[in-house]
């Protein structure tokens, strides 16, 4: 997400929590207490479904896991609007400088 638009200059250095959600499930506390090293928890998402990308708990995008060497990264597939629907593509802009911890899209 390129936030280089005018008006963001004052707030662009504020830290936010970026979360990637793999899936969810609802289980009883009894089942949580029974979890062990080899336990498997079934999630509500299929293998090929995009992951939800949230900033401070608000859905902003959907993406997929990528491997870069021995680290995981995230490729953004689509940005999401306030209504939860995909946003229309934005015009191409100059690529921002590489940021530590982020994997650029190919």
PEVENCOR-V927392 format. One record per residue. N is the residue number from 1. RES is the residue in one small letter. SS is DSSP state (a for helix, b for strand, c for the rest). NEAR is the number of other ideal C-beta (glycine too) atoms within 12 Angstrom. Layout:
# PEVENCOR-V927392
n;res;ss;near
N;RES;SS;NEAR
N;RES;SS;NEAR
This chain:
# PEVENCOR-V927392
n;res;ss;near
1;x;c;25
2;x;c;20
3;x;c;21
4;x;c;15
5;x;c;13
6;x;c;8
7;x;c;9
8;x;c;13
9;x;c;11
10;x;c;9
11;x;c;11
12;x;c;17
13;x;c;9
14;x;c;12
15;x;c;9
16;x;c;17
17;x;c;13
18;x;b;24
19;x;b;19
20;x;b;26
21;x;b;25
22;x;c;24
23;x;c;17
24;x;c;13
25;x;c;16
26;x;c;12
27;x;c;17
28;x;c;10
29;x;a;9
30;x;a;8
31;x;a;15
32;x;a;13
33;x;a;10
34;x;c;12
35;x;c;15
36;x;c;10
37;x;c;5
38;x;c;7
39;x;c;12
40;x;c;11
41;x;c;18
42;x;c;14
43;x;c;17
44;x;c;14
45;x;c;19
46;x;c;11
47;x;c;11
48;x;c;9
49;x;c;17
50;x;c;26
51;x;b;32
52;x;b;30
53;x;b;30
54;x;b;22
55;x;b;20
56;x;c;13
57;x;c;13
58;x;b;18
59;x;b;27
60;x;b;29
61;x;b;29
62;x;b;27
63;x;b;31
64;x;b;26
65;x;b;23
66;x;b;20
67;x;b;12
68;x;b;16
69;x;c;8
70;x;c;6
71;x;b;13
72;x;b;17
73;x;b;22
74;x;b;31
75;x;b;23
76;x;b;30
77;x;b;22
78;x;b;25
79;x;b;24
80;x;b;25
81;x;c;16
82;x;c;10
83;x;c;8
84;x;c;16
85;x;c;12
86;x;b;18
87;x;c;19
88;x;c;10
89;x;c;10
90;x;c;16
91;x;c;8
92;x;c;7
93;x;c;12
94;x;c;8
95;x;c;13
96;x;c;14
97;x;c;10
98;x;c;10
99;x;c;15
100;x;c;8
101;x;c;12
102;x;c;21
103;x;c;21
104;x;c;18
105;x;c;20
106;x;c;10
